[in-house]
Each structure stands twice: as C-alpha cells, then as structure tokens.
C-alpha cells in the first residue's frame, strides 16, 4: 500500500512540475537520490533529476542524498493529507536526513 501511495505521489509531483513553471524553476536541474525507509515494511527509492522524479523502485540505493524514515502508517497519513509534514517532523514521526537546501526545495513533495 505504501508503495502505491509513493508512486501516486511521484506521479502527482511530476505532473505539477510539468504544469507549474515556477515550481520547475525552483527544483531546477538538481539531481538527488531519495531513499524512503519504511520502518515496518519495504524500502523504496527514486532519483530526482532535471526536475522529474524517476519511477519508484523497491529496495535501497547506494549513498542517497535524502533519506526519509517513518512507519507505514505515518507515511500513509502524510501522503494522504491526514498528517502535515511540519507536524510529522516536529513530533519526530518522520525523520529526514538531508541538507537544509534540499529540505527547503523538496518541501513541495509533501
């Protein structure tokens, strides 16, 4: 279920970037490897490159630039809008390892 939610989120993100020139400019041509570590389930990753997120892949990627760690329930709530990203971060239900610059740019993913 989490994999499907992540896939749908990536699809929505790619659509938004293609339709919103301001968002596309903000994301720019950065390349980042993103690892999503589901604490009670599978791990997933995707690569953000040239303003587009690649297809979601089950597994881990070597040397990710960004790590997102949470339980499957927390991720479901986060991506369905039941839980806001800032609250999830503040209550440590979601942990993110990334540079400040990356966190600011990629906040649009949530």
Backbone as numpy.savetxt, mean C-alpha at the origin, in Angstrom:
# Nx Ny Nz CAx CAy CAz Cx Cy Cz
-8.92 -13.45 1.14 -9.74 -12.25 1.14 -8.88 -10.99 1.14
-7.82 -10.96 1.96 -6.94 -9.79 2.00 -6.29 -9.57 0.64
-5.87 -10.66 0.00 -5.26 -10.54 -1.31 -6.19 -9.87 -2.31
-7.46 -10.25 -2.28 -8.44 -9.64 -3.20 -8.63 -8.16 -2.89
-8.70 -7.82 -1.62 -8.86 -6.41 -1.23 -7.64 -5.60 -1.67
-6.45 -6.16 -1.48 -5.24 -5.46 -1.92 -5.23 -5.28 -3.43
-5.62 -6.31 -4.17 -5.67 -6.23 -5.63 -6.63 -5.13 -6.06
-7.81 -5.09 -5.46 -8.80 -4.06 -5.79 -8.28 -2.67 -5.46
-7.56 -2.55 -4.35 -6.99 -1.26 -3.96 -5.94 -0.81 -4.97
-5.12 -1.73 -5.42 -4.11 -1.40 -6.44 -4.79 -0.95 -7.73
-5.85 -1.66 -8.13 -6.58 -1.30 -9.34 -7.18 0.12 -9.22
-7.77 0.42 -8.07 -8.33 1.75 -7.83 -7.24 2.82 -7.86
-6.10 2.51 -7.25 -4.98 3.45 -7.23 -4.51 3.74 -8.66
-4.31 2.70 -9.44 -3.86 2.89 -10.82 -4.87 3.71 -11.63
-6.14 3.46 -11.40 -7.17 4.23 -12.11 -7.13 5.70 -11.69
-7.01 5.94 -10.39 -6.94 7.33 -9.90 -5.74 8.06 -10.48
-4.59 7.40 -10.51 -3.38 8.04 -11.04 -3.57 8.37 -12.53
-4.21 7.46 -13.27 -4.40 7.71 -14.70 -5.40 8.82 -14.97
-6.31 9.08 -14.03 -7.35 10.09 -14.22 -7.04 11.42 -13.53
-6.05 11.44 -12.65 -5.77 12.65 -11.86 -4.33 13.12 -12.11
-4.15 14.12 -12.97 -2.80 14.59 -13.29 -2.04 15.10 -12.06
-2.75 15.69 -11.10 -2.09 16.19 -9.90 -1.51 15.02 -9.08
-2.29 13.96 -8.93 -1.81 12.79 -8.21 -0.65 12.15 -8.96
-0.77 12.05 -10.27 0.31 11.47 -11.09 1.59 12.27 -10.93
1.48 13.59 -10.89 2.67 14.43 -10.72 3.27 14.25 -9.33
2.41 14.09 -8.34 2.89 13.90 -6.96 3.64 12.57 -6.82
3.11 11.52 -7.41 3.76 10.21 -7.35 5.02 10.21 -8.21
4.93 10.87 -9.37 6.09 11.02 -10.25 6.61 9.70 -10.79
7.90 9.66 -10.99 8.53 8.48 -11.59 9.25 7.62 -10.56
8.90 7.79 -9.30 9.55 7.02 -8.25 9.36 5.52 -8.45
10.32 4.76 -8.00 10.23 3.30 -8.02 10.42 2.81 -6.60
9.43 2.07 -6.11 9.48 1.55 -4.75 8.94 0.13 -4.72
9.61 -0.73 -3.95 9.13 -2.08 -3.71 8.35 -2.06 -2.40
7.11 -2.53 -2.45 6.22 -2.48 -1.29 5.87 -3.90 -0.85
6.18 -4.21 0.41 5.87 -5.50 1.01 4.73 -5.32 1.99
3.67 -6.12 1.85 2.56 -6.12 2.80 2.64 -7.42 3.58
2.94 -7.31 4.85 3.12 -8.47 5.71 1.87 -8.67 6.56
1.08 -9.64 6.18 -0.14 -9.96 6.93 0.28 -10.90 8.06
0.17 -10.41 9.27 0.72 -11.13 10.43 0.07 -12.50 10.64
-1.19 -12.64 10.27 -1.88 -13.91 10.47 -2.27 -14.55 9.13
-1.49 -14.24 8.10 -1.82 -14.78 6.78 -0.64 -14.69 5.83
-0.96 -14.63 4.55 0.06 -14.58 3.52 0.69 -13.20 3.41
1.87 -13.16 2.84 2.54 -11.90 2.54 2.36 -11.60 1.06
2.35 -10.32 0.72 2.17 -9.88 -0.65 3.14 -8.75 -0.95
3.39 -8.53 -2.24 4.19 -7.37 -2.62 3.77 -6.88 -3.99
4.13 -5.62 -4.24 3.96 -5.02 -5.55 5.05 -3.98 -5.72
5.25 -3.55 -6.94 6.27 -2.54 -7.23 5.57 -1.32 -7.81
5.87 -0.18 -7.23 5.37 1.09 -7.74 6.47 1.66 -8.62
6.14 1.86 -9.90 7.14 2.36 -10.84 6.46 3.23 -11.89
7.03 4.41 -12.12 6.49 5.34 -13.12 5.01 5.63 -12.91
4.63 5.82 -11.66 3.26 6.21 -11.34 2.24 5.09 -11.44
2.68 3.87 -11.46 1.76 2.74 -11.58 2.20 1.61 -10.65
1.22 0.99 -10.00 1.51 -0.15 -9.15 1.37 -1.43 -9.98
2.35 -2.31 -9.86 2.32 -3.58 -10.59 1.23 -4.48 -10.02
1.03 -5.61 -10.66 0.10 -6.61 -10.13 0.59 -7.09 -8.77
-0.34 -7.47 -7.93 -0.04 -8.00 -6.61 0.52 -9.42 -6.75
1.57 -9.71 -6.00 2.20 -11.03 -6.02 2.22 -11.57 -4.59
1.85 -12.84 -4.45 1.92 -13.49 -3.13 3.36 -13.87 -2.87
3.87 -13.52 -1.69 5.24 -13.85 -1.33 5.97 -12.64 -0.81
7.29 -12.74 -0.77 8.09 -11.63 -0.27 9.03 -11.16 -1.37
9.48 -9.94 -1.23 10.41 -9.35 -2.19 11.66 -8.94 -1.43
12.79 -9.09 -2.05 14.06 -8.76 -1.41 14.22 -7.25 -1.29
14.66 -6.80 -0.13 14.95 -5.40 0.16 13.81 -4.44 -0.19
12.62 -4.63 0.41 11.53 -3.70 0.12 11.85 -2.30 0.63
11.38 -1.30 -0.09 11.54 0.09 0.34 10.50 0.45 1.39
9.35 -0.20 1.30 8.23 0.09 2.20 7.67 -1.23 2.70
7.49 -1.32 4.02 6.86 -2.49 4.63 5.62 -2.03 5.37
4.53 -2.73 5.13 3.28 -2.49 5.84 2.96 -3.78 6.58
2.79 -3.68 7.91 2.56 -4.86 8.73 1.29 -4.68 9.56
0.40 -5.69 9.47 -0.85 -5.65 10.22 -1.52 -7.01 10.15
-2.55 -7.19 10.96 -3.35 -8.41 10.88 -4.29 -8.32 9.68
-4.83 -9.46 9.28 -5.76 -9.46 8.16 -7.01 -8.64 8.49
-7.50 -8.72 9.69 -8.70 -7.95 10.08 -8.44 -6.45 9.99
-7.29 -6.02 10.48 -6.95 -4.59 10.41 -6.83 -4.13 8.97
-6.19 -4.92 8.13 -6.05 -4.54 6.72 -7.40 -4.46 6.02
-8.28 -5.42 6.31 -9.63 -5.37 5.73 -10.33 -4.08 6.12
-10.28 -3.73 7.41 -10.93 -2.51 7.88 -10.30 -1.27 7.27
-9.00 -1.28 7.13 -8.28 -0.14 6.56 -8.69 0.08 5.11
-8.68 -0.97 4.31 -8.94 -0.83 2.89 -10.42 -0.72 2.55
-11.31 -1.09 3.47 -12.74 -0.90 3.22 -13.26 0.40 3.82
-12.39 1.13 4.50 -12.78 2.43 5.04 -13.33 2.39 6.45
-13.41 1.21 7.06 -13.90 1.12 8.44 -12.90 1.70 9.43
-11.63 1.72 9.04 -10.55 2.22 9.89 -9.74 3.22 9.08
-9.50 4.37 9.66 -8.73 5.40 8.97 -7.23 5.13 9.17
-6.46 5.47 8.15 -5.02 5.18 8.16 -4.32 5.84 9.35
-4.62 7.10 9.61 -3.94 7.79 10.71 -4.27 7.17 12.06
-5.52 6.75 12.25 -5.88 6.10 13.50 -5.17 4.74 13.63
-5.10 4.01 12.51 -4.43 2.71 12.51 -2.96 2.87 12.87
-2.32 3.90 12.32 -0.91 4.15 12.64 -0.74 4.60 14.09
-1.61 5.50 14.54 -1.50 6.04 15.90 -1.73 4.96 16.96
-2.61 4.02 16.68 -2.90 2.96 17.65 -2.01 1.73 17.43
-1.10 1.85 16.49 -0.13 0.80 16.16 -0.79 -0.50 15.70
-1.99 -0.38 15.13 -2.62 -1.54 14.51 -1.97 -1.82 13.16
-1.41 -0.77 12.58 -0.64 -0.89 11.34 0.73 -0.28 11.62
1.75 -1.00 11.21 3.11 -0.48 11.33 3.68 -0.35 9.93
4.33 0.77 9.68 4.91 1.03 8.38 6.38 1.37 8.57
7.22 0.68 7.81 8.64 1.01 7.78 8.91 1.61 6.40
9.15 2.92 6.39 9.40 3.64 5.15 10.01 4.99 5.50
10.59 5.61 4.50 11.10 6.96 4.73 9.92 7.91 4.89
10.15 9.03 5.53 9.10 10.02 5.71 8.59 10.49 4.35
9.49 10.71 3.42 9.10 11.14 2.08 8.16 10.13 1.43
8.49 8.85 1.54 7.63 7.82 0.96 6.27 7.79 1.64
6.25 7.90 2.96 4.98 7.89 3.67 4.10 9.06 3.24
4.68 10.22 3.07 3.90 11.38 2.64 3.36 11.21 1.22
4.19 10.69 0.33 3.75 10.49 -1.05 2.71 9.39 -1.17
2.90 8.33 -0.45 2.03 7.17 -0.61 0.81 7.18 0.29
0.62 8.23 1.04 -0.59 8.32 1.87 -1.84 8.23 1.02
-1.71 8.58 -0.26 -2.84 8.52 -1.20 -3.30 7.08 -1.44
-2.46 6.12 -1.14 -2.83 4.73 -1.33 -3.94 4.34 -0.36
-3.96 5.00 0.77 -4.99 4.71 1.77 -6.11 5.71 1.65
